[in-house]
Amino acid sequence: MTEKPKPVRRRRKAHPPAVEIREMRLDDLPAVFALGQKLFTAEDLPTLYRCWDDDEVMQLFSSDQETCLVAVADHKIVGFALGSMMEKPRNAWRYGWLEWLGVDSRVNRHGIATRLLHQLTSLFVRRNARIMLVDTTEDNQPALAFFRKLGFGHELRHVYLSQNLDAHPEAIERKETLKEDEDE
């Protein structure tokens, strides 16, 4: 006697949360900063980790609040898109720059990043931007795939170099002086 194969149970996809995309408010700053700290870690995204700080978020918000958006689900910030407008003197072109985009990993793959990007793009168009810029690291394949899928191209490679200054003679001297001062 042979057993009938058991029917395969399919997991239902979780329903995406109801998400509102809106302009960022002053009281959203701590939640946006905290979400960015969770997303931009030294292990996964060292370049972004170095640049992400509370001053960066505050500066973008205070200089161009209209192009700072948040995604809210169940009264919690689950994503953000922080942009700015850029104009160059004696140049007719205006640029919209998506500087930061992040979505909580618990709600990834629900179209929130796409919605944030589309709304920010509309804001840039209404403000007469002719080009939208975005940058990411060369090895951030998920971000590159996302932006390419949404029509970004004309990729230029940018080399980012760093140097640890702990071994610099002046840094060593400064540390020794500080240590001597503490010992006294």
C-alpha positions in Angstrom: 0.0 0.0 0.0 1.4 3.4 -1.0 0.8 6.5 0.9 -0.6 9.5 -0.9 1.7 12.4 -0.9 0.7 15.1 1.5 -0.6 18.3 0.0 2.0 21.0 0.0 1.1 23.8 2.3 1.9 27.2 0.9 2.8 29.9 3.3 0.7 32.9 2.8 2.5 36.1 2.2 2.2 38.5 5.1 0.0 41.4 4.2 2.0 44.6 3.8 1.2 47.1 6.5 -0.8 50.1 5.7 1.9 52.7 5.1 1.5 56.5 4.9 4.3 58.5 3.1 4.5 62.0 4.4 6.8 64.9 5.0 9.1 64.4 7.9 8.4 66.4 11.1 10.7 67.6 13.8 9.4 64.9 16.2 10.3 62.2 13.6 14.1 63.0 13.8 14.9 60.6 16.7 13.1 57.7 15.1 14.7 58.4 11.6 18.1 58.6 13.2 17.6 55.4 15.2 16.4 53.5 12.1 19.4 54.7 10.1 21.7 53.5 12.9 20.2 50.0 12.6 20.5 50.0 8.8 23.8 51.6 8.2 26.1 49.4 10.3 29.9 49.4 10.3 29.9 45.7 9.3 27.5 45.9 6.4 27.9 49.4 5.0 31.1 51.0 6.5 31.0 54.1 4.2 27.4 54.9 5.0 28.1 54.1 8.7 30.8 56.8 8.8 28.6 59.5 7.3 25.3 58.7 9.2 25.0 60.8 12.3 22.4 62.9 14.1 23.9 66.1 12.7 23.5 64.8 9.1 19.8 64.1 9.6 19.2 67.4 11.3 21.1 69.4 8.7 19.1 67.8 5.8 15.8 68.4 7.7 16.6 72.0 8.5 17.9 72.9 5.0 15.3 71.1 2.9 12.4 69.8 4.9 10.1 69.4 1.9 12.3 66.7 0.5 12.6 64.7 3.7 10.0 62.0 3.7 9.0 59.3 6.1 7.0 56.1 5.8 4.7 55.5 8.8 3.0 52.2 9.6 1.1 51.6 12.9 2.3 55.0 14.1 6.0 54.0 13.7 8.6 55.2 11.3 9.4 52.2 9.0 11.3 54.1 6.3 12.7 57.4 5.1 14.0 59.2 2.1 16.1 62.3 2.7 16.8 64.4 -0.3 18.0 67.9 -1.1 18.0 70.3 -4.0 21.3 71.4 -5.5 21.9 74.4 -7.7 25.2 75.6 -9.1 25.9 79.2 -9.8 25.7 80.2 -13.4 24.1 76.9 -14.3 20.5 76.5 -15.5 20.3 72.9 -14.2 18.8 72.1 -10.9 19.5 68.7 -9.3 17.5 66.6 -6.9 19.7 64.4 -4.8 18.5 61.4 -2.9 21.0 61.4 -0.1 19.6 58.7 2.2 17.0 55.9 1.7 16.2 53.3 4.3 13.5 50.9 5.1 13.1 48.8 8.3 14.1 45.2 7.4 10.9 43.9 9.0 8.9 45.5 6.2 11.3 45.1 3.3 10.0 43.9 0.0 6.6 45.6 0.4 7.3 48.5 -2.0 7.9 51.1 0.7 11.3 52.2 -0.8 9.7 52.4 -4.2 6.9 54.6 -2.9 9.3 56.8 -1.0 11.5 57.2 -4.2 8.5 58.0 -6.4 7.1 60.6 -4.0 10.6 62.2 -3.7 11.0 62.2 -7.5 7.6 64.0 -7.8 8.8 66.6 -5.3 12.0 67.2 -7.3 10.1 67.5 -10.6 7.7 70.1 -9.0 10.8 72.0 -7.9 12.2 72.1 -11.4 15.0 69.6 -11.0 16.2 68.3 -14.3 18.4 65.5 -13.0 18.1 63.2 -10.0 21.2 61.9 -8.4 21.8 59.0 -6.1 25.0 57.3 -4.9 25.9 54.1 -3.2 28.9 52.0 -2.8 30.0 49.8 -5.6 29.5 46.6 -3.7 25.9 47.5 -2.4 24.3 45.1 -4.9 20.7 45.3 -3.5 20.8 49.1 -3.8 22.3 49.1 -7.2 19.7 46.6 -8.4 16.9 48.7 -6.9 18.0 51.9 -8.5 18.7 50.3 -11.9 15.2 48.8 -11.9 13.8 52.2 -11.3 15.6 53.8 -14.3 18.8 55.1 -12.8 21.8 54.7 -15.0 24.9 56.6 -16.3 26.9 55.0 -13.6 30.3 56.5 -12.7 32.8 54.8 -10.5 34.0 56.8 -7.6 37.1 55.8 -5.6 36.8 56.3 -1.8 40.1 56.2 0.0 40.8 56.3 3.7 43.8 56.4 6.0 44.0 55.4 9.6 45.7 58.3 11.4 46.3 56.6 14.7 49.9 55.8 13.6 50.6 59.3 12.5 53.5 60.8 14.5 51.4 63.8 15.6 48.6 61.5 16.8 51.0 59.4 18.8 52.5 62.5 20.3 49.1 63.9 21.2 48.1 60.6 22.9 51.3 60.5 24.9 50.8 64.1 26.0 47.2 63.3 27.1 48.4 60.2 29.0 51.1 62.2 30.7 48.5 64.8 31.7 46.3 62.1 33.1 49.1 60.6 35.1 50.0 63.9 36.8 
